[in-house]
Amino acid sequence: MHPIRAVLFDLDGTLADTAGEIGLALEHTFSDLGLAPLPDAEVRELIGRGVASLVERALQRRRAGADVAAAVERFEAAYARTVGTTAALYPTVGEGLARLAAAGVPLGVVTNKSRAFTLRLLDRLAVAPRFAVVVAGDDGWPRKPAADMMRAACEKVATAPAGTLMLGDSANDVLAARAAGCPVWCVPYGYNEGRPVGTLGADRVVADVAEAVDRVLGVNPVHSRA
């Protein structure tokens, strides 16, 4: 394995548990449309492909004939009020990011979430300064699982894909990393559309960010431990 010179993270389901506030925004959207809310477990299965996909697939589950574009607008207005209000970093994330930063490892976020919501969430979680680059779903590149966002992030942190680790939670992350030529590890607790994490084809499954950091700093000769 190449030495890991930078680490890129997915956001929802990897760094932060955001399902509650996304579900609340979707509940408000459905209420406006006269629809019953989806169960929390179903909302979690829809997270990861961006807002438009989430809303469209949620409407499909209710067999609703609502206009998708109008529903997306309603969701975005609702989510603007909820983003960062109940989301929380998963255990060990804050400490793990601090250790990587102290060791001089460039960090980035690659997410299908829109830039405005991504930056607001990272700011409210008090981790925005940790990241040298953020590549978001509306930045103009094809979204994950395409390779483009990953390649753009590698260029921005000036590291080769083979030495740039992607840490995610879903098939989108694995496929995007594979297509870009990046190693990819997955955490088991995120939003992987109901699929067992062991079936995603990642190079490694790590229990949490702390284990990922231990492995990155422990095997990497170009960085010292924090």
PyMOL commands that set and color helices and strands:
alter all, ss='L'
color gray80, all
select helices_A, chain A and resi 19-32+40-46+51-61+68-82+93-102+115-124+128-130+148-157+161-163+171-180+197-199+209-219
alter helices_A, ss='H'
color red, helices_A
select strands_A, chain A and resi 6-9+16-17+88-89+107-110+133-135+164-168+184-186+204-205
alter strands_A, ss='S'
color yellow, strands_A
deselect
rebuild
show_as cartoon
